Amino acid sequence: MKQKHLIYKKMKTIKFIFALLALSMGMACSEKDTPKEEIIIGGDCDPQPFSVTYASYKNDPDIYFIKGEVVDVVQHGNEIKIIQDFKNNFESNTIITVWGSGRICPRIDPLYKNHRTDTLLLFIKKTDLLENLLCPQCEHYEQPDDYMTMGCYFSVLKLSNGTVSGRITDIYGDTTMLWADFVTQFEITK
């Protein structure tokens, strides 16, 4: 009798743990929740600042580098109107959807924090739809023709009043530099 009681208690504990796990997974993928301040990166991600992103991807033909204006903030992404394409892949005034850090994927740029009319510098590529795949109970916002920031690399900076700010050289805090100095340091063609 005592053994049956112990088995019953263990089963009850296991059911509670599974219920708690299911609840936490459901909350992680709730369509009403948007990640806030903390960036949680899973897997083997070793976050890199924008300077490393630039050095790694500036010559990659499948990676785009643009200056754009935020037209709208949608879930964990932005509608971006392209102002300038530094690699000549898009026409000016084209509007694209770019996805940043979501609930599960390893992207680390919090695009949901941007505001309409913010001007951004972005490294992007075609979306891999990873957010949709990793959270099947979440609404599938990302579409095959959309774009995304680089996983594990800070890929987005803000440009405002002649200064560039963001995780330029440090992953733990924003740095700011004059646009003219940024252009010179990163050898950007205007």
PyRosetta script that sets phi, psi and omega in degrees:
from pyrosetta import init, pose_from_sequence

init()
pose = pose_from_sequence("MKQKHLIYKKMKTIKFIFALLALSMGMACSEKDTPKEEIIIGGDCDPQPFSVTYASYKNDPDIYFIKGEVVDVVQHGNEIKIIQDFKNNFESNTIITVWGSGRICPRIDPLYKNHRTDTLLLFIKKTDLLENLLCPQCEHYEQPDDYMTMGCYFSVLKLSNGTVSGRITDIYGDTTMLWADFVTQFEITK")
pose.set_psi(1, -41.3)
pose.set_omega(1, -178.9)
pose.set_phi(2, -63.5)
pose.set_psi(2, -37.7)
pose.set_omega(2, -179.6)
pose.set_phi(3, -66.0)
pose.set_psi(3, -40.5)
pose.set_omega(3, 177.9)
pose.set_phi(4, -62.5)
pose.set_psi(4, -40.1)
pose.set_omega(4, 179.1)
pose.set_phi(5, -63.5)
pose.set_psi(5, -41.1)
pose.set_omega(5, 177.8)
pose.set_phi(6, -65.3)
pose.set_psi(6, -41.8)
pose.set_omega(6, 178.1)
pose.set_phi(7, -63.6)
pose.set_psi(7, -42.8)
pose.set_omega(7, 178.1)
pose.set_phi(8, -59.0)
pose.set_psi(8, -44.9)
pose.set_omega(8, 179.9)
pose.set_phi(9, -64.0)
pose.set_psi(9, -41.5)
pose.set_omega(9, 179.5)
pose.set_phi(10, -64.6)
pose.set_psi(10, -43.2)
pose.set_omega(10, 178.6)
pose.set_phi(11, -62.8)
pose.set_psi(11, -40.4)
pose.set_omega(11, 178.9)
pose.set_phi(12, -63.5)
pose.set_psi(12, -41.8)
pose.set_omega(12, 178.3)
pose.set_phi(13, -64.6)
pose.set_psi(13, -44.0)
pose.set_omega(13, 179.4)
pose.set_phi(14, -62.9)
pose.set_psi(14, -43.5)
pose.set_omega(14, 178.0)
pose.set_phi(15, -61.1)
pose.set_psi(15, -40.4)
pose.set_omega(15, 178.6)
pose.set_phi(16, -62.9)
pose.set_psi(16, -44.0)
pose.set_omega(16, 179.7)
pose.set_phi(17, -62.5)
pose.set_psi(17, -44.8)
pose.set_omega(17, 178.2)
pose.set_phi(18, -63.5)
pose.set_psi(18, -40.1)
pose.set_omega(18, 178.0)
pose.set_phi(19, -63.9)
pose.set_psi(19, -42.2)
pose.set_omega(19, 178.6)
pose.set_phi(20, -64.5)
pose.set_psi(20, -42.0)
pose.set_omega(20, 177.9)
pose.set_phi(21, -63.3)
pose.set_psi(21, -45.4)
pose.set_omega(21, 178.8)
pose.set_phi(22, -62.2)
pose.set_psi(22, -41.2)
pose.set_omega(22, 178.8)
pose.set_phi(23, -64.0)
pose.set_psi(23, -43.8)
pose.set_omega(23, -179.2)
pose.set_phi(24, -67.3)
pose.set_psi(24, -35.9)
pose.set_omega(24, 176.9)
pose.set_phi(25, -67.5)
pose.set_psi(25, -40.3)
pose.set_omega(25, 177.8)
pose.set_phi(26, -63.3)
pose.set_psi(26, -39.8)
pose.set_omega(26, 178.4)
pose.set_phi(27, -68.0)
pose.set_psi(27, -35.6)
pose.set_omega(27, -179.4)
pose.set_phi(28, -65.0)
pose.set_psi(28, -28.9)
pose.set_omega(28, -177.4)
pose.set_phi(29, -108.7)
pose.set_psi(29, 13.0)
pose.set_omega(29, 179.1)
pose.set_phi(30, -62.7)
pose.set_psi(30, 131.3)
pose.set_omega(30, -176.8)
pose.set_phi(31, -69.6)
pose.set_psi(31, -15.6)
pose.set_omega(31, 178.8)
pose.set_phi(32, -84.7)
pose.set_psi(32, -21.4)
pose.set_omega(32, -178.6)
pose.set_phi(33, -87.3)
pose.set_psi(33, 137.0)
pose.set_omega(33, 173.7)
pose.set_phi(34, -123.8)
pose.set_psi(34, 139.1)
pose.set_omega(34, -179.9)
pose.set_phi(35, -57.2)
pose.set_psi(35, 143.8)
pose.set_omega(35, -177.6)
pose.set_phi(36, -102.9)
pose.set_psi(36, -116.4)
pose.set_omega(36, -172.4)
pose.set_phi(37, -78.9)
pose.set_psi(37, -43.6)
pose.set_omega(37, -172.2)
pose.set_phi(38, -79.4)
pose.set_psi(38, 134.4)
pose.set_omega(38, 175.7)
pose.set_phi(39, -102.9)
pose.set_psi(39, 117.3)
pose.set_omega(39, 179.8)
pose.set_phi(40, -104.9)
pose.set_psi(40, 124.8)
pose.set_omega(40, -176.1)
pose.set_phi(41, -118.1)
pose.set_psi(41, 124.4)
pose.set_omega(41, -178.6)
pose.set_phi(42, -96.6)
pose.set_psi(42, 174.2)
pose.set_omega(42, 174.4)
pose.set_phi(43, 69.2)
pose.set_psi(43, -143.9)
pose.set_omega(43, -175.4)
pose.set_phi(44, -95.8)
pose.set_psi(44, 26.3)
pose.set_omega(44, -175.3)
pose.set_phi(45, -70.6)
pose.set_psi(45, 127.9)
pose.set_omega(45, 175.1)
pose.set_phi(46, -119.3)
pose.set_psi(46, 93.9)
pose.set_omega(46, -173.0)
pose.set_phi(47, -54.7)
pose.set_psi(47, 141.2)
pose.set_omega(47, -179.7)
pose.set_phi(48, -126.3)
pose.set_psi(48, 144.7)
pose.set_omega(48, 178.8)
pose.set_phi(49, -74.2)
pose.set_psi(49, 170.6)
pose.set_omega(49, -178.5)
pose.set_phi(50, -56.9)
pose.set_psi(50, -37.0)
pose.set_omega(50, -179.0)
pose.set_phi(51, -59.2)
pose.set_psi(51, -37.6)
pose.set_omega(51, 177.4)
pose.set_phi(52, -72.9)
pose.set_psi(52, -38.9)
pose.set_omega(52, 176.6)
pose.set_phi(53, -57.7)
pose.set_psi(53, -47.6)
pose.set_omega(53, -179.0)
pose.set_phi(54, -60.2)
pose.set_psi(54, -49.0)
pose.set_omega(54, -179.6)
pose.set_phi(55, -62.7)
pose.set_psi(55, -36.6)
pose.set_omega(55, -177.2)
pose.set_phi(56, -74.9)
pose.set_psi(56, -35.2)
pose.set_omega(56, -168.9)
pose.set_phi(57, -117.2)
pose.set_psi(57, -2.2)
pose.set_omega(57, -173.8)
pose.set_phi(58, -61.4)
pose.set_psi(58, -27.3)
pose.set_omega(58, -179.3)
pose.set_phi(59, -106.9)
pose.set_psi(59, 4.7)
pose.set_omega(59, -179.3)
pose.set_phi(60, -79.9)
pose.set_psi(60, 119.4)
pose.set_omega(60, -177.0)
pose.set_phi(61, -68.1)
pose.set_psi(61, -17.1)
pose.set_omega(61, 179.9)
pose.set_phi(62, -93.2)
pose.set_psi(62, 2.0)
pose.set_omega(62, 179.4)
pose.set_phi(63, -115.5)
pose.set_psi(63, 134.4)
pose.set_omega(63, -177.0)
pose.set_phi(64, -109.1)
pose.set_psi(64, 146.7)
pose.set_omega(64, 178.1)
pose.set_phi(65, -126.6)
pose.set_psi(65, 114.4)
pose.set_omega(65, -173.6)
pose.set_phi(66, -131.2)
pose.set_psi(66, 159.9)
pose.set_omega(66, 165.6)
pose.set_phi(67, -110.4)
pose.set_psi(67, 129.5)
pose.set_omega(67, -177.2)
pose.set_phi(68, -147.3)
pose.set_psi(68, 163.1)
pose.set_omega(68, 178.2)
pose.set_phi(69, -107.4)
pose.set_psi(69, 135.0)
pose.set_omega(69, 177.4)
pose.set_phi(70, -71.7)
pose.set_psi(70, 119.1)
pose.set_omega(70, 177.6)
pose.set_phi(71, -91.2)
pose.set_psi(71, -35.3)
pose.set_omega(71, -179.7)
pose.set_phi(72, -160.2)
pose.set_psi(72, 153.6)
pose.set_omega(72, 174.1)
pose.set_phi(73, -105.3)
pose.set_psi(73, 122.7)
pose.set_omega(73, -178.7)
pose.set_phi(74, -126.9)
pose.set_psi(74, 111.9)
pose.set_omega(74, -179.6)
pose.set_phi(75, 50.4)
pose.set_psi(75, -113.1)
pose.set_omega(75, -179.0)
pose.set_phi(76, -104.4)
pose.set_psi(76, 27.1)
pose.set_omega(76, -178.8)
pose.set_phi(77, -142.4)
pose.set_psi(77, -177.3)
pose.set_omega(77, 178.6)
pose.set_phi(78, -133.6)
pose.set_psi(78, 143.8)
pose.set_omega(78, 164.3)
pose.set_phi(79, -84.0)
pose.set_psi(79, 124.4)
pose.set_omega(79, -174.4)
pose.set_phi(80, -119.9)
pose.set_psi(80, 128.0)
pose.set_omega(80, 171.3)
pose.set_phi(81, -94.3)
pose.set_psi(81, 121.3)
pose.set_omega(81, -176.5)
pose.set_phi(82, -72.7)
pose.set_psi(82, 123.3)
pose.set_omega(82, 176.1)
pose.set_phi(83, -92.8)
pose.set_psi(83, -44.4)
pose.set_omega(83, -178.9)
pose.set_phi(84, -149.3)
pose.set_psi(84, 138.1)
pose.set_omega(84, 176.0)
pose.set_phi(85, -112.8)
pose.set_psi(85, 111.7)
pose.set_omega(85, -175.7)
pose.set_phi(86, -73.1)
pose.set_psi(86, -12.7)
pose.set_omega(86, 179.5)
pose.set_phi(87, -117.4)
pose.set_psi(87, 8.4)
pose.set_omega(87, 174.1)
pose.set_phi(88, 57.7)
pose.set_psi(88, 50.3)
pose.set_omega(88, 176.2)
pose.set_phi(89, -106.0)
pose.set_psi(89, -26.4)
pose.set_omega(89, -176.6)
pose.set_phi(90, -121.4)
pose.set_psi(90, 156.8)
pose.set_omega(90, 172.3)
pose.set_phi(91, -87.9)
pose.set_psi(91, 150.0)
pose.set_omega(91, 176.4)
pose.set_phi(92, -58.7)
pose.set_psi(92, 150.3)
pose.set_omega(92, 178.8)
pose.set_phi(93, 70.7)
pose.set_psi(93, 4.5)
pose.set_omega(93, 172.6)
pose.set_phi(94, -69.4)
pose.set_psi(94, 139.0)
pose.set_omega(94, 177.8)
pose.set_phi(95, -108.8)
pose.set_psi(95, 127.5)
pose.set_omega(95, -179.5)
pose.set_phi(96, -128.6)
pose.set_psi(96, 161.0)
pose.set_omega(96, 174.0)
pose.set_phi(97, -102.4)
pose.set_psi(97, 128.9)
pose.set_omega(97, 179.4)
pose.set_phi(98, -121.6)
pose.set_psi(98, 130.6)
pose.set_omega(98, -179.4)
pose.set_phi(99, -104.9)
pose.set_psi(99, 137.4)
pose.set_omega(99, 176.8)
pose.set_phi(100, -113.0)
pose.set_psi(100, -146.2)
pose.set_omega(100, -177.7)
pose.set_phi(101, -64.0)
pose.set_psi(101, 131.5)
pose.set_omega(101, 178.5)
pose.set_phi(102, -110.8)
pose.set_psi(102, -136.4)
pose.set_omega(102, -179.1)
pose.set_phi(103, -95.3)
pose.set_psi(103, -29.3)
pose.set_omega(103, -171.2)
pose.set_phi(104, -129.7)
pose.set_psi(104, -37.0)
pose.set_omega(104, -173.0)
pose.set_phi(105, -65.1)
pose.set_psi(105, 160.5)
pose.set_omega(105, -175.9)
pose.set_phi(106, -82.5)
pose.set_psi(106, 12.5)
pose.set_omega(106, 176.3)
pose.set_phi(107, -72.1)
pose.set_psi(107, 142.7)
pose.set_omega(107, -172.3)
pose.set_phi(108, -118.5)
pose.set_psi(108, -1.3)
pose.set_omega(108, 178.7)
pose.set_phi(109, -85.3)
pose.set_psi(109, 118.4)
pose.set_omega(109, -177.0)
pose.set_phi(110, -82.4)
pose.set_psi(110, 75.9)
pose.set_omega(110, -177.3)
pose.set_phi(111, -62.7)
pose.set_psi(111, -23.9)
pose.set_omega(111, -180.0)
pose.set_phi(112, -64.1)
pose.set_psi(112, -13.4)
pose.set_omega(112, 178.9)
pose.set_phi(113, -86.6)
pose.set_psi(113, -10.0)
pose.set_omega(113, -178.5)
pose.set_phi(114, -74.5)
pose.set_psi(114, 166.2)
pose.set_omega(114, 179.6)
pose.set_phi(115, -126.8)
pose.set_psi(115, 156.5)
pose.set_omega(115, 175.0)
pose.set_phi(116, -53.9)
pose.set_psi(116, 141.1)
pose.set_omega(116, -179.9)
pose.set_phi(117, 76.8)
pose.set_psi(117, -1.5)
pose.set_omega(117, 171.9)
pose.set_phi(118, -62.4)
pose.set_psi(118, 140.6)
pose.set_omega(118, 174.6)
pose.set_phi(119, -101.7)
pose.set_psi(119, 128.2)
pose.set_omega(119, -175.3)
pose.set_phi(120, -123.5)
pose.set_psi(120, 151.9)
pose.set_omega(120, 167.0)
pose.set_phi(121, -107.9)
pose.set_psi(121, 125.4)
pose.set_omega(121, -172.4)
pose.set_phi(122, -134.5)
pose.set_psi(122, 135.0)
pose.set_omega(122, 163.9)
pose.set_phi(123, -95.5)
pose.set_psi(123, 124.7)
pose.set_omega(123, -176.6)
pose.set_phi(124, -138.9)
pose.set_psi(124, 164.0)
pose.set_omega(124, 171.9)
pose.set_phi(125, -147.9)
pose.set_psi(125, 171.0)
pose.set_omega(125, 178.4)
pose.set_phi(126, -59.3)
pose.set_psi(126, 142.2)
pose.set_omega(126, -177.9)
pose.set_phi(127, -68.6)
pose.set_psi(127, 145.1)
pose.set_omega(127, 176.0)
pose.set_phi(128, -96.0)
pose.set_psi(128, 1.6)
pose.set_omega(128, 179.5)
pose.set_phi(129, 61.0)
pose.set_psi(129, 20.3)
pose.set_omega(129, -176.0)
pose.set_phi(130, -59.4)
pose.set_psi(130, -40.5)
pose.set_omega(130, 179.6)
pose.set_phi(131, -59.5)
pose.set_psi(131, -42.2)
pose.set_omega(131, 178.4)
pose.set_phi(132, -63.6)
pose.set_psi(132, -41.0)
pose.set_omega(132, -176.0)
pose.set_phi(133, -72.7)
pose.set_psi(133, -39.1)
pose.set_omega(133, -175.5)
pose.set_phi(134, -79.2)
pose.set_psi(134, -18.3)
pose.set_omega(134, 178.7)
pose.set_phi(135, -129.0)
pose.set_psi(135, 76.5)
pose.set_omega(135, -174.6)
pose.set_phi(136, -62.6)
pose.set_psi(136, -25.0)
pose.set_omega(136, 178.8)
pose.set_phi(137, -83.5)
pose.set_psi(137, -8.2)
pose.set_omega(137, 176.2)
pose.set_phi(138, -80.3)
pose.set_psi(138, 157.3)
pose.set_omega(138, 175.5)
pose.set_phi(139, -68.6)
pose.set_psi(139, 139.0)
pose.set_omega(139, -176.9)
pose.set_phi(140, -86.3)
pose.set_psi(140, 87.1)
pose.set_omega(140, -179.7)
pose.set_phi(141, -75.5)
pose.set_psi(141, -39.7)
pose.set_omega(141, -174.5)
pose.set_phi(142, -72.1)
pose.set_psi(142, 135.1)
pose.set_omega(142, -178.4)
pose.set_phi(143, -118.7)
pose.set_psi(143, 155.2)
pose.set_omega(143, -175.3)
pose.set_phi(144, -57.5)
pose.set_psi(144, -27.5)
pose.set_omega(144, -179.8)
pose.set_phi(145, -88.5)
pose.set_psi(145, 2.3)
pose.set_omega(145, -179.1)
pose.set_phi(146, -83.4)
pose.set_psi(146, 175.8)
pose.set_omega(146, 179.8)
pose.set_phi(147, -124.8)
pose.set_psi(147, 167.4)
pose.set_omega(147, 180.0)
pose.set_phi(148, -146.1)
pose.set_psi(148, 161.6)
pose.set_omega(148, 174.1)
pose.set_phi(149, -79.6)
pose.set_psi(149, 171.4)
pose.set_omega(149, -177.6)
pose.set_phi(150, -76.4)
pose.set_psi(150, 135.9)
pose.set_omega(150, 175.1)
pose.set_phi(151, -68.3)
pose.set_psi(151, 133.5)
pose.set_omega(151, 176.6)
pose.set_phi(152, 69.5)
pose.set_psi(152, 1.2)
pose.set_omega(152, 178.9)
pose.set_phi(153, -121.4)
pose.set_psi(153, 130.1)
pose.set_omega(153, 172.5)
pose.set_phi(154, -67.9)
pose.set_psi(154, 123.1)
pose.set_omega(154, -169.6)
pose.set_phi(155, -121.1)
pose.set_psi(155, -2.1)
pose.set_omega(155, -172.4)
pose.set_phi(156, -131.4)
pose.set_psi(156, 133.3)
pose.set_omega(156, 175.1)
pose.set_phi(157, -127.8)
pose.set_psi(157, 156.6)
pose.set_omega(157, 175.9)
pose.set_phi(158, -100.6)
pose.set_psi(158, 142.1)
pose.set_omega(158, 176.4)
pose.set_phi(159, -118.9)
pose.set_psi(159, 119.5)
pose.set_omega(159, -176.6)
pose.set_phi(160, -151.9)
pose.set_psi(160, 130.1)
pose.set_omega(160, 176.5)
pose.set_phi(161, 50.8)
pose.set_psi(161, 42.6)
pose.set_omega(161, 176.0)
pose.set_phi(162, 77.3)
pose.set_psi(162, 10.6)
pose.set_omega(162, 176.8)
pose.set_phi(163, -125.9)
pose.set_psi(163, 150.7)
pose.set_omega(163, 176.6)
pose.set_phi(164, -111.2)
pose.set_psi(164, 134.4)
pose.set_omega(164, 179.9)
pose.set_phi(165, -138.3)
pose.set_psi(165, 153.3)
pose.set_omega(165, 179.2)
pose.set_phi(166, 145.8)
pose.set_psi(166, -163.5)
pose.set_omega(166, -178.0)
pose.set_phi(167, -82.6)
pose.set_psi(167, 63.4)
pose.set_omega(167, -174.6)
pose.set_phi(168, -66.9)
pose.set_psi(168, -52.5)
pose.set_omega(168, -176.6)
pose.set_phi(169, -124.9)
pose.set_psi(169, -4.8)
pose.set_omega(169, -175.0)
pose.set_phi(170, -135.8)
pose.set_psi(170, 129.3)
pose.set_omega(170, -179.2)
pose.set_phi(171, -80.0)
pose.set_psi(171, -12.4)
pose.set_omega(171, -174.6)
pose.set_phi(172, -97.1)
pose.set_psi(172, -10.9)
pose.set_omega(172, 180.0)
pose.set_phi(173, -163.3)
pose.set_psi(173, 157.3)
pose.set_omega(173, 179.6)
pose.set_phi(174, -73.1)
pose.set_psi(174, 143.9)
pose.set_omega(174, 169.3)
pose.set_phi(175, -119.2)
pose.set_psi(175, 156.2)
pose.set_omega(175, -178.8)
pose.set_phi(176, -128.5)
pose.set_psi(176, 140.2)
pose.set_omega(176, 174.6)
pose.set_phi(177, -146.7)
pose.set_psi(177, 155.0)
pose.set_omega(177, 177.8)
pose.set_phi(178, -64.0)
pose.set_psi(178, 144.7)
pose.set_omega(178, 179.0)
pose.set_phi(179, -55.8)
pose.set_psi(179, -43.3)
pose.set_omega(179, -179.8)
pose.set_phi(180, -60.7)
pose.set_psi(180, -41.6)
pose.set_omega(180, 177.8)
pose.set_phi(181, -68.3)
pose.set_psi(181, -38.7)
pose.set_omega(181, 178.1)
pose.set_phi(182, -61.3)
pose.set_psi(182, -46.5)
pose.set_omega(182, 179.7)
pose.set_phi(183, -59.6)
pose.set_psi(183, -43.0)
pose.set_omega(183, -179.9)
pose.set_phi(184, -68.2)
pose.set_psi(184, -50.0)
pose.set_omega(184, -176.7)
pose.set_phi(185, -61.6)
pose.set_psi(185, -40.2)
pose.set_omega(185, -177.1)
pose.set_phi(186, -98.0)
pose.set_psi(186, 5.9)
pose.set_omega(186, 177.7)
pose.set_phi(187, 50.6)
pose.set_psi(187, 53.5)
pose.set_omega(187, -178.2)
pose.set_phi(188, -91.8)
pose.set_psi(188, 133.2)
pose.set_omega(188, 175.6)
pose.set_phi(189, -89.2)
pose.set_psi(189, 123.1)
pose.set_omega(189, -176.0)
pose.set_phi(190, -72.9)
pose.dump_pdb("model.pdb")
